[in-house]
Amino acid sequence: MDHRSQSKNHILRLAQPLFWLLAELSPELESAARLDTLRSEARTRLRTFKKASLAAALNADSIEAVHYCFCAAIDQAGSQVRGRANSLRGVWLQHGLLAEFYYENACGQRCRGWIEKLQQTPNASANALEVIAELTARGLRDERGLPLPNIALPARQQLASTTASIPHIPHERWIPEWLGPVNKPPPEVVLLREAPAERSWLPIVVVTGLIVTGIVLGMTFMLRRQHQDNQALVAKVEALSAQLAQQRESLADRIARGLASEAGAAPVGISTKDDRVYLAFNSDEGFASGRADLMPMLARQLDRLATVLADTHGKVIVLGHTDDAPGPRDRMESNLALSTARATAVARHLQERGIASDRLSIIGRGVKDPVGDNRTAAGRALNRRVEVVLESVPNSQPTGLQR
């Protein structure tokens, strides 16, 4: 990809940052944080490319074809990243670019169709075809991993490289013979006029070379400095991720230890996902049938939970759930109202034990989120529950974020 082609092909010039990112997606990449950073940069650069191309009033099909093929090429390169001991295998495609921009799970099922469509109008699509040809040269394949068809570039793009190699033939001055020898300048005069013109290019060449050298050295220094900064940032992000994961784990462990000491109580379901800890209490041990008054067993468990939550600052979301059986007429007939009332009772008890009201949220879900089969007694028992969702927020900022 030479500079002459890049300057004439506006799509190729705008796509240059995407080629740089594609080169960084090496199968030997071992850092999960760096892989996430490259994924984020890929999304940003793809949006920037499309926005700049549309602003430049380039051909719409050409823009869309190149954008799609870049998504496929980057997804294919990202899927090859294995990491240490295959720890990153398949991580990229969990949030692939084709899935985000085109809702596709396959890696490039429309590449072949786009190439065939552009080749129907070779002159209007020449720039896009040149970019896609460069992607295929760098390993772009179809969704089955097969090579894509050869891309025949229009003759006009081959003409520039052909004519550029033709040497320049200098024009010799021709004087008609009938003017006589007096009209021809003497050889000495011709030499005196031509010699300074040839020597005048030397300072320009020297100055240009010095300028180019300075620019190259400056860019090299800047890129090296940026690479060092990026490496330091990746190390800091990895350290913070490990620290936050440890804090989330310690919160779940503290809750498990606190609730396990309640003798005779049914086990409380504890799970973690992202930055949250999920607790599930069985309503049959916490509430009488069709009622929203806390029973002593559940009240004691909530007392222990409030002791652990006093050392945290995250939000506390209480969700009430019921089965699909209608309640007796002399009790709450609405399952939604019953689930809301039970969630309110749990939240009020936590507030009475010192949990600030601005941390508490109440949601009644009724029968909307079953976890068991309502056609069986065991399934209905699973669905009668109260869930407490905790946001794992530490008391102080992790090391590295403090200012």
C-alpha positions as CSV (number, residue, x, y, z in Angstrom):
1,M,0.0,0.0,0.0
2,D,2.1,3.0,-1.3
3,H,1.5,6.7,-0.5
4,R,0.5,7.4,-4.1
5,S,-2.4,5.0,-3.9
6,Q,-3.4,6.2,-0.5
7,S,-3.5,9.9,-1.5
8,K,-5.8,9.1,-4.5
9,N,-8.0,6.6,-2.7
10,H,-10.0,8.6,-0.1
11,I,-11.6,5.5,1.4
12,L,-8.1,3.9,1.8
13,R,-6.9,7.0,3.6
14,L,-9.8,7.1,6.0
15,A,-9.5,3.4,6.7
16,Q,-5.8,3.6,7.6
17,P,-6.4,3.7,11.5
18,L,-8.4,0.4,11.1
19,F,-5.5,-1.3,9.3
20,W,-3.2,-0.2,12.2
21,L,-5.6,-1.7,14.7
22,L,-6.0,-4.9,12.7
23,A,-2.2,-5.3,12.8
24,E,-2.2,-5.2,16.7
25,L,-4.7,-8.2,17.0
26,S,-2.0,-10.8,17.1
27,P,-2.7,-14.5,18.2
28,E,0.1,-14.1,20.7
29,L,-1.8,-11.4,22.6
30,E,-2.0,-12.4,26.3
31,S,-3.7,-9.5,28.1
32,A,-7.5,-9.6,28.6
33,A,-7.5,-5.9,29.4
34,R,-5.6,-5.1,26.2
35,L,-8.1,-7.2,24.2
36,D,-11.0,-5.2,25.7
37,T,-9.2,-1.9,24.9
38,L,-8.7,-3.0,21.3
39,R,-12.4,-3.9,21.0
40,S,-13.4,-0.5,22.3
41,E,-11.0,1.2,19.9
42,A,-12.3,-0.8,17.0
43,R,-15.9,0.3,17.7
44,T,-14.8,4.0,17.9
45,R,-12.7,3.8,14.7
46,L,-15.4,2.0,12.7
47,R,-17.9,4.7,13.7
48,T,-15.4,7.5,12.9
49,F,-14.6,5.9,9.5
50,K,-18.3,5.7,8.5
51,K,-19.1,9.2,9.7
52,A,-16.1,10.7,7.9
53,S,-16.8,8.8,4.7
54,L,-20.5,10.0,4.7
55,A,-19.4,13.6,5.3
56,A,-17.0,13.3,2.3
57,A,-20.0,12.3,0.1
58,L,-18.4,9.0,-0.9
59,N,-20.4,6.2,-2.6
60,A,-22.8,4.7,0.0
61,D,-22.4,1.1,-1.2
62,S,-18.7,1.4,-1.1
63,I,-18.8,2.8,2.5
64,E,-21.1,0.0,3.7
65,A,-19.1,-2.7,2.0
66,V,-15.8,-1.6,3.4
67,H,-17.3,-1.1,6.9
68,Y,-18.8,-4.6,6.8
69,C,-15.6,-6.3,5.6
70,F,-13.5,-4.5,8.3
71,C,-15.9,-5.8,10.9
72,A,-15.5,-9.3,9.6
73,A,-11.7,-9.0,9.3
74,I,-11.3,-7.7,12.8
75,D,-13.7,-10.3,14.2
76,Q,-11.7,-13.0,12.5
77,A,-8.4,-11.7,13.8
78,G,-9.9,-11.3,17.3
79,S,-11.2,-14.9,17.3
80,Q,-7.6,-16.1,16.7
81,V,-6.4,-14.6,20.0
82,R,-5.8,-17.5,22.4
83,G,-4.0,-15.9,25.4
84,R,-1.9,-17.8,27.9
85,A,-3.1,-21.4,28.3
86,N,-6.0,-20.6,26.0
87,S,-7.5,-18.3,28.6
88,L,-8.8,-15.8,25.9
89,R,-10.1,-18.4,23.4
90,G,-13.5,-17.4,22.1
91,V,-13.6,-14.2,24.3
92,W,-13.7,-11.8,21.3
93,L,-16.7,-13.3,19.6
94,Q,-18.8,-13.1,22.8
95,H,-19.2,-9.4,21.9
96,G,-18.2,-9.4,18.2
97,L,-18.4,-6.3,15.9
98,L,-20.6,-8.0,13.3
99,A,-23.0,-8.9,16.1
100,E,-23.0,-5.3,17.4
101,F,-23.3,-3.5,14.0
102,Y,-25.1,-6.1,11.8
103,Y,-26.7,-8.6,14.3
104,E,-24.7,-11.4,12.8
105,N,-23.1,-14.4,14.6
106,A,-21.1,-15.6,11.6
107,C,-17.8,-14.0,10.7
108,G,-18.3,-12.5,7.3
109,Q,-21.2,-14.3,5.6
110,R,-21.9,-11.2,3.3
111,C,-18.3,-10.5,2.3
112,R,-18.6,-12.5,-0.9
113,G,-21.9,-10.8,-1.8
114,W,-20.5,-7.3,-1.3
115,I,-17.5,-8.1,-3.6
116,E,-19.7,-9.4,-6.3
117,K,-22.0,-6.3,-6.1
118,L,-19.1,-3.9,-6.2
119,Q,-17.6,-5.6,-9.2
120,Q,-20.7,-4.9,-11.2
121,T,-19.8,-1.2,-11.1
122,P,-15.9,-1.5,-11.2
123,N,-15.2,2.2,-12.0
124,A,-17.5,3.6,-9.3
125,S,-16.4,1.1,-6.7
126,A,-12.7,1.0,-7.6
127,N,-11.6,2.6,-4.3
128,A,-13.6,0.2,-2.1
129,L,-12.4,-2.8,-4.1
130,E,-8.8,-1.8,-3.5
131,V,-9.4,-1.6,0.3
132,I,-11.2,-5.0,0.3
133,A,-8.4,-6.5,-1.8
134,E,-5.9,-5.3,0.8
135,L,-8.0,-7.0,3.6
136,T,-8.1,-10.3,1.7
137,A,-4.4,-10.1,1.3
138,R,-4.2,-9.8,5.1
139,G,-6.3,-12.9,5.6
140,L,-10.0,-12.0,5.3
141,R,-12.0,-15.1,4.6
142,D,-15.7,-15.9,4.3
143,E,-17.8,-17.4,7.1
144,R,-16.6,-20.9,6.4
145,G,-12.9,-19.9,6.4
146,L,-12.6,-20.2,2.6
147,P,-10.7,-17.7,0.5
148,L,-12.7,-14.9,-1.1
149,P,-12.8,-14.5,-4.9
150,N,-9.9,-12.6,-6.6
151,I,-10.7,-8.9,-7.0
152,A,-9.8,-7.5,-10.4
153,L,-9.1,-3.8,-10.0
154,P,-10.1,-1.5,-12.8
155,A,-7.5,-0.6,-15.5
156,R,-7.4,3.0,-14.5
157,Q,-5.8,2.0,-11.1
158,Q,-3.2,-0.1,-12.9
159,L,-2.4,2.8,-15.3
160,A,-1.0,5.0,-12.6
161,S,1.6,2.5,-11.5
162,T,2.4,1.7,-15.2
163,T,2.9,5.2,-16.4
164,A,4.9,6.1,-13.2
165,S,7.7,3.8,-14.3
166,I,8.1,5.3,-17.8
167,P,11.2,7.4,-17.8
168,H,10.9,11.1,-18.8
169,I,12.3,11.9,-22.2
170,P,13.8,15.5,-22.2
171,H,12.8,17.8,-25.1
172,E,15.7,18.9,-27.3
173,R,15.7,22.3,-28.8
174,W,15.4,22.1,-32.6
175,I,16.5,25.1,-34.8
176,P,15.7,25.0,-38.6
177,E,18.7,24.9,-40.8
178,W,17.6,27.8,-43.0
179,L,18.1,30.2,-40.1
180,G,21.8,29.6,-40.5
181,P,24.4,29.0,-37.9
182,V,24.2,32.6,-36.5
183,N,20.9,31.8,-34.9
184,K,22.2,28.8,-32.9
185,P,23.6,29.7,-29.4
186,P,27.2,28.8,-28.9
187,P,27.8,25.6,-26.9
188,E,29.5,27.6,-24.1
189,V,26.4,29.8,-23.6
190,V,24.1,26.7,-23.5
191,L,26.3,25.2,-20.8
192,L,26.4,28.4,-18.7
193,R,22.6,28.6,-18.8
194,E,21.9,24.9,-18.0
195,A,24.5,24.3,-15.3
196,P,23.1,26.6,-12.6
197,A,19.6,25.1,-13.1
198,E,20.9,21.6,-12.4
199,R,22.8,22.7,-9.3
200,S,19.9,24.7,-7.9
201,W,18.0,21.4,-7.0
202,L,20.6,20.2,-4.6
203,P,19.8,22.6,-1.7
204,I,16.1,21.8,-2.0
205,V,16.7,18.1,-1.9
206,V,19.0,18.4,1.1
207,V,16.5,20.6,3.0
208,T,13.6,18.3,2.2
209,G,15.6,15.3,3.4
210,L,16.3,17.0,6.7
211,I,12.7,17.9,7.2
212,V,11.5,14.4,6.4
213,T,14.1,12.9,8.7
214,G,13.0,15.2,11.5
215,I,9.4,14.3,11.0
216,V,10.1,10.6,11.0
217,L,12.2,10.8,14.2
218,G,9.6,12.9,15.9
219,M,6.8,10.5,15.1
220,T,8.9,7.5,16.2
221,F,9.5,9.2,19.6
222,M,5.8,10.0,20.0
223,L,4.7,6.5,19.0
224,R,7.2,4.9,21.4
225,R,6.0,7.2,24.2
226,Q,2.4,6.4,23.5
227,H,3.2,2.7,23.5
228,Q,4.8,3.0,26.9
229,D,1.8,4.9,28.3
230,N,-0.6,2.3,26.9
231,Q,1.4,-0.5,28.5
232,A,1.3,1.3,31.9
233,L,-2.5,1.9,31.6
234,V,-3.1,-1.8,30.7
235,A,-1.1,-2.9,33.8
236,K,-3.1,-0.4,36.0
237,V,-6.4,-1.7,34.6
238,E,-5.5,-5.3,35.3
239,A,-4.5,-4.5,38.8
240,L,-7.7,-2.6,39.5
241,S,-9.8,-5.4,37.9
242,A,-8.1,-8.0,40.2
243,Q,-8.7,-5.7,43.3
244,L,-12.4,-5.2,42.5
245,A,-12.9,-8.9,41.9
246,Q,-11.4,-9.6,45.3
247,Q,-13.7,-7.0,47.0
248,R,-16.8,-8.5,45.3
249,E,-15.7,-12.0,46.4
250,S,-15.1,-10.9,50.0
251,L,-18.6,-9.3,50.2
252,A,-20.3,-12.5,49.1
253,D,-18.2,-14.6,51.5
254,R,-19.0,-12.3,54.4
255,I,-22.7,-12.6,53.6
256,A,-22.5,-16.3,53.4
257,R,-20.7,-16.6,56.7
258,G,-23.2,-14.3,58.4
259,L,-26.3,-16.1,57.1
260,A,-25.0,-19.7,57.6
261,S,-24.9,-19.3,61.4
262,E,-28.8,-19.2,61.6
263,A,-29.6,-22.7,62.9
264,G,-32.7,-24.3,61.3
265,A,-33.0,-21.8,58.4
266,A,-33.2,-23.0,54.8
267,P,-30.1,-22.2,52.8
268,V,-30.1,-18.8,51.2
269,G,-29.2,-18.8,47.5
270,I,-26.1,-16.6,46.9
271,S,-24.6,-15.8,43.5
272,T,-22.5,-13.0,41.9
273,K,-22.7,-11.4,38.5
274,D,-20.8,-8.4,37.2
275,D,-20.7,-5.9,40.2
276,R,-23.7,-7.4,42.0
277,V,-24.4,-10.0,44.7
278,Y,-27.8,-11.8,44.5
279,L,-29.6,-13.3,47.6
280,A,-32.7,-15.4,47.4
281,F,-34.9,-16.1,50.5
282,N,-37.7,-18.7,50.5
283,S,-41.0,-17.0,51.2
284,D,-42.5,-20.1,52.8
285,E,-40.1,-19.7,55.8
286,G,-40.4,-15.9,55.8
287,F,-44.1,-15.3,55.4
288,A,-47.4,-17.0,56.2
289,S,-49.5,-18.1,53.2
290,G,-51.0,-15.0,51.5
291,R,-49.5,-12.7,54.2
292,A,-46.8,-10.0,54.1
293,D,-45.7,-10.1,57.8
294,L,-42.2,-11.2,58.5
295,M,-41.8,-14.5,60.4
296,P,-39.1,-14.7,63.1
297,M,-36.8,-16.9,61.1
298,L,-36.5,-14.5,58.1
299,A,-36.3,-11.5,60.5
300,R,-33.2,-13.0,62.2
301,Q,-31.6,-13.6,58.8
302,L,-32.3,-10.0,57.8
303,D,-30.7,-8.8,61.1
304,R,-27.5,-10.7,60.2
305,L,-27.6,-9.3,56.6
306,A,-28.0,-5.7,57.9
307,T,-24.9,-6.2,60.1
308,V,-22.9,-7.0,56.9
309,L,-24.5,-4.3,54.8
310,A,-23.6,-1.6,57.4
311,D,-20.0,-1.8,56.1
312,T,-20.9,-1.2,52.5
313,H,-22.3,1.8,50.5
314,G,-24.0,0.1,47.4
315,K,-27.6,0.2,46.5
316,V,-29.9,-2.5,47.9
317,I,-32.8,-3.7,45.7
318,V,-35.5,-5.9,47.2
319,L,-37.7,-7.9,44.7
320,G,-40.8,-9.8,45.7
321,H,-42.0,-12.9,43.7
322,T,-45.0,-15.3,43.9
323,D,-46.3,-18.3,42.2
324,D,-49.3,-18.2,39.8
325,A,-51.9,-19.5,42.3
326,P,-54.6,-16.9,43.2
327,G,-54.9,-16.0,46.9
328,P,-58.0,-16.5,49.1
329,R,-60.6,-13.8,48.9
330,D,-60.1,-12.7,52.6
331,R,-56.4,-12.1,51.8
332,M,-54.5,-10.3,49.2
333,E,-56.0,-11.4,45.9
334,S,-53.4,-9.8,43.7
335,N,-50.1,-11.7,43.4
336,L,-48.4,-8.4,42.3
337,A,-49.7,-6.6,45.3
338,L,-48.6,-9.5,47.6
339,S,-45.1,-9.5,46.1
340,T,-44.8,-5.7,46.5
341,A,-46.0,-5.9,50.1
342,R,-43.4,-8.6,51.0
343,A,-40.6,-6.6,49.4
344,T,-41.7,-3.6,51.3
345,A,-41.7,-5.5,54.6
346,V,-38.1,-6.7,54.0
347,A,-36.9,-3.2,53.0
348,R,-38.6,-1.7,56.1
349,H,-36.9,-4.2,58.4
350,L,-33.5,-3.5,56.9
351,Q,-34.1,0.3,57.3
352,E,-35.0,-0.3,61.0
353,R,-31.7,-2.0,61.4
354,G,-29.7,1.0,60.2
355,I,-29.7,0.7,56.4
356,A,-30.2,4.2,54.9
357,S,-33.5,4.6,53.0
358,D,-31.8,6.2,50.0
359,R,-30.0,3.0,49.4
360,L,-33.2,0.9,49.3
361,S,-35.4,0.2,46.3
362,I,-38.5,-2.0,46.2
363,I,-39.9,-3.9,43.2
364,G,-42.9,-6.3,43.1
365,R,-42.6,-8.8,40.3
366,G,-45.6,-11.0,41.0
367,V,-45.5,-14.1,38.7
368,K,-43.4,-12.5,36.0
369,D,-40.0,-14.1,36.8
370,P,-40.6,-17.8,37.7
371,V,-37.5,-19.9,38.4
372,G,-39.5,-23.2,38.8
373,D,-42.4,-24.9,37.1
374,N,-45.7,-23.6,38.4
375,R,-47.4,-26.9,37.5
376,T,-45.6,-28.7,40.3
377,A,-45.6,-28.1,44.1
378,A,-41.8,-28.0,44.1
379,G,-41.7,-25.5,41.3
380,R,-44.2,-23.2,42.9
381,A,-42.2,-23.3,46.2
382,L,-39.2,-22.1,44.2
383,N,-41.2,-19.2,42.7
384,R,-42.4,-18.0,46.1
385,R,-39.3,-16.0,47.1
386,V,-37.8,-12.6,48.0
387,E,-34.6,-11.5,46.3
388,V,-32.1,-9.0,47.6
389,V,-29.7,-7.5,45.0
390,L,-26.6,-5.8,46.4
391,E,-24.3,-3.5,44.4
392,S,-20.7,-4.2,45.4
393,V,-19.3,-0.8,46.1
394,P,-16.1,-0.5,48.3
395,N,-15.8,2.0,51.1
396,S,-12.8,3.7,49.5
397,Q,-11.4,4.0,46.0
398,P,-9.1,1.2,44.9
399,T,-5.5,2.0,44.7
400,G,-4.7,3.7,41.4
401,L,-7.9,5.7,41.2
402,Q,-7.2,7.9,44.1
403,R,-6.2,11.5,43.3
